[in-house]
């Protein structure tokens, strides 16, 4: 398998951590992506995730675009909502701001730590594991928040909604790693 190409459904193997219901919706989502995404868009997807360095460079570019336009413009492909998530470095103690795709939940957000299907966890996720106090910025409004990783059961129940209302490519990227994607609920302070 190569990132940026359609996946052959019959050759995919269910990850051990997935429930049958999660697997079913994952396969349905991948089939939909295979049918609806033109080849030139698959190439763009593949180009954006060719390496961790490329993902990091694109994140810097997207962060700067979001900050310079008060969150009105993003460099992300597709129409998935993007916010800026600021975490405290687990080693440095410095603030790091990263654009992340989200699914809204009330006044909070669900975030999936996918990192394009690489085996490594995103740095923002490792940071918030150490310190769940974060800031989230939607458009030009930055507020303090608390992050919490969903339980396995919570994630299993939510997975269909994340793929439907959020980023369908999360199903696609999950096929490139045995690492289960953590799902985080970011809840702004009241």
C-alpha positions as CSV (number, residue, x, y, z in Angstrom):
1,X,0.0,0.0,0.0
2,X,1.1,3.5,-0.8
3,X,-0.3,6.7,0.6
4,X,-2.1,8.7,-2.0
5,X,-3.5,5.7,-3.8
6,X,-6.8,4.0,-3.6
7,X,-6.9,1.0,-1.3
8,X,-8.0,-2.4,-2.4
9,X,-10.7,-3.3,0.1
10,X,-10.4,-7.0,-0.3
11,X,-6.7,-6.8,0.7
12,X,-7.3,-4.9,4.0
13,X,-7.1,-6.5,7.4
14,X,-9.1,-5.5,10.4
15,X,-6.9,-4.0,13.1
16,X,-7.1,-6.0,16.4
17,X,-8.3,-3.0,18.3
18,X,-11.3,-2.3,16.1
19,X,-14.8,-3.5,16.8
20,X,-16.8,-5.2,14.0
21,X,-18.9,-2.0,13.8
22,X,-15.9,0.2,13.5
23,X,-14.4,-2.0,10.8
24,X,-17.7,-2.0,8.8
25,X,-17.9,1.8,8.8
26,X,-14.2,2.1,8.0
27,X,-14.5,-0.2,5.0
28,X,-17.7,1.7,3.8
29,X,-15.8,5.0,4.2
30,X,-12.8,3.7,2.2
31,X,-15.1,2.4,-0.5
32,X,-16.8,5.8,-0.7
33,X,-13.4,7.5,-0.9
34,X,-12.3,5.2,-3.7
35,X,-15.5,6.0,-5.7
36,X,-15.6,9.8,-5.1
37,X,-12.0,11.0,-5.0
38,X,-10.5,11.7,-8.4
39,X,-7.0,10.5,-9.2
40,X,-5.5,14.0,-9.1
41,X,-6.9,14.5,-5.6
42,X,-5.4,11.2,-4.5
43,X,-2.1,12.5,-5.8
44,X,-2.5,15.7,-3.7
45,X,-3.3,13.6,-0.6
46,X,-0.2,11.4,-1.2
47,X,2.0,14.5,-1.7
48,X,0.8,16.0,1.6
49,X,1.8,12.9,3.6
50,X,5.0,11.8,1.8
51,X,7.0,12.2,5.0
52,X,6.7,13.5,8.6
53,X,8.8,16.5,7.5
54,X,6.3,17.3,4.8
55,X,3.4,17.0,7.3
56,X,5.3,19.3,9.8
57,X,6.1,21.9,7.1
58,X,2.5,21.9,5.9
59,X,1.3,22.4,9.5
60,X,3.5,25.4,9.9
61,X,2.2,26.9,6.6
62,X,-1.4,26.2,7.7
63,X,-0.9,27.7,11.1
64,X,0.5,30.9,9.7
65,X,-2.3,31.1,7.1
66,X,-5.0,30.6,9.9
67,X,-3.3,33.2,12.1
68,X,-2.9,35.8,9.4
69,X,-6.6,35.5,8.3
70,X,-8.2,35.2,11.7
71,X,-9.0,31.6,11.0
72,X,-10.9,32.4,7.8
73,X,-8.5,30.6,5.4
74,X,-6.7,27.3,5.6
75,X,-4.3,25.4,3.4
76,X,-6.0,22.0,4.3
77,X,-7.6,19.9,1.6
78,X,-11.4,19.4,1.8
79,X,-13.9,21.2,4.0
80,X,-13.1,19.6,7.4
81,X,-13.2,22.2,10.2
82,X,-9.7,23.2,11.4
83,X,-8.8,24.9,14.7
84,X,-5.5,25.8,16.3
85,X,-4.5,23.7,19.3
86,X,-1.8,25.1,21.6
87,X,-0.1,22.6,24.0
88,X,2.7,22.9,26.4
89,X,5.9,21.0,25.4
90,X,6.3,18.0,27.6
91,X,10.1,18.5,27.7
92,X,10.6,22.2,26.9
93,X,7.7,23.8,28.7
94,X,7.2,26.0,25.7
95,X,3.9,26.6,23.9
96,X,3.3,24.9,20.5
97,X,0.5,25.7,18.2
98,X,-0.7,23.2,15.6
99,X,-3.7,23.2,13.2
100,X,-5.9,20.1,13.7
101,X,-9.0,18.9,12.0
102,X,-12.0,18.7,14.4
103,X,-15.5,17.6,14.8
104,X,-17.6,20.0,17.0
105,X,-19.2,18.7,20.2
106,X,-21.3,21.4,21.9
107,X,-18.8,24.1,22.6
108,X,-15.9,21.6,22.4
109,X,-14.1,19.6,19.7
110,X,-13.1,16.0,19.0
111,X,-9.6,15.7,17.6
112,X,-8.1,12.5,16.1
113,X,-4.4,11.9,16.5
114,X,-3.8,10.4,13.0
115,X,-0.6,12.0,11.8
116,X,-1.3,10.7,8.2
117,X,-1.2,7.1,9.4
118,X,2.4,7.1,10.5
119,X,3.5,4.9,13.4
120,X,4.6,7.9,15.5
121,X,2.1,9.9,17.6
122,X,1.7,13.6,16.8
123,X,3.8,15.8,19.1
124,X,0.7,17.8,20.2
125,X,-0.8,14.5,21.4
126,X,2.3,13.5,23.4
127,X,2.3,17.0,24.9
128,X,-1.3,17.0,26.0
129,X,-0.9,13.5,27.5
130,X,1.6,15.0,29.9
131,X,-0.3,18.3,30.4
132,X,-4.0,18.3,29.4
133,X,-4.3,22.1,29.9
134,X,-4.4,23.5,26.3
135,X,-5.8,26.4,24.4
136,X,-8.0,26.1,21.3
137,X,-8.5,28.8,18.8
138,X,-11.4,28.9,16.4
139,X,-11.3,31.8,13.9
140,X,-9.9,34.7,16.0
141,X,-11.1,33.5,19.5
142,X,-8.5,31.6,21.6
143,X,-9.7,30.1,24.9
144,X,-8.2,27.9,27.6
145,X,-9.4,24.3,27.5
146,X,-8.9,20.8,28.9
147,X,-8.1,17.8,26.8
148,X,-9.2,14.2,27.6
149,X,-8.5,11.0,25.6
150,X,-11.7,9.1,25.0
151,X,-11.9,5.6,26.3
152,X,-11.9,2.7,23.8
153,X,-15.6,2.3,24.2
154,X,-16.3,6.0,23.7
155,X,-14.2,6.0,20.6
156,X,-15.8,2.9,19.2
157,X,-19.3,4.5,19.6
158,X,-18.1,7.8,18.0
159,X,-16.0,6.5,15.1
160,X,-18.9,6.5,12.6
161,X,-19.7,10.1,13.3
162,X,-16.0,11.2,13.1
163,X,-15.8,9.7,9.6
164,X,-19.1,11.2,8.5
165,X,-19.0,14.6,10.1
166,X,-15.2,15.1,10.2
167,X,-12.4,13.7,8.1
168,X,-13.2,10.6,6.1
169,X,-9.5,10.2,5.4
170,X,-9.0,9.2,9.0
171,X,-10.4,5.7,8.0
172,X,-7.9,5.7,5.1
173,X,-4.9,6.7,7.2
174,X,-5.7,4.2,9.9
175,X,-5.0,1.4,7.4
176,X,-1.3,2.4,7.2
177,X,-0.4,1.8,10.9
178,X,-1.2,-0.7,13.6
179,X,-1.2,2.3,16.0
180,X,-4.7,3.0,17.1
181,X,-5.6,6.7,16.6
182,X,-6.4,8.3,19.9
183,X,-9.5,10.5,19.9
184,X,-9.3,13.6,22.2
185,X,-12.2,15.7,23.5
186,X,-11.0,19.3,23.9
187,X,-13.4,21.2,26.2
188,X,-13.1,25.0,26.6
189,X,-13.2,26.3,30.1
190,X,-16.6,27.8,31.1
